[in-house]
Amino acid sequence: MSEEIRKVLTIRVNGLNDLVRLAMTYTGPSQTIFLLKFIEKGKLVVGLLGLFRDYYKFYGLPILYYHICSSEEEDKIRNANYIIVSTSDGERIEFSKYPRPGIAIPLISLKEKPPIIPELK
């Protein structure tokens, strides 16, 4: 008997900066965060898998916060291994193959979209 894989709840953010800002809220001294990147319907998607805590009886509800990249973003993100966040002179994000000073958020490339992620809009 095979059990059906339950899908995560998906929430599309307004832009890449919003997704990065959200990822930064998950970072801390004892916690490392990463962003996933995968192709969905020919578009590059960047996402953050997280848990929605303390929501009534749905404690630990899995959520994918995601952004579908524009063609300009796609060129930069496809070849990057890290998003570097600098807040010293405003909010600035850059893309890099290697970690650099600032907050370096790893980008993990998936070969295919995991079965727990439903079709994205």
Buried (B, 14 or more C-beta within 10 A) or exposed (E): EEEEEEBBEBBBBEEBBEBBBBBBEBEEEEEEBBBBBBBBEEEBBBBBBBEBEEEEEEEEBBBBBBBBBEEEBBEBBBEBBBBBBBEEEEEEBBBBEEEEEBBBBBBEEEEEBBEEBEEBE
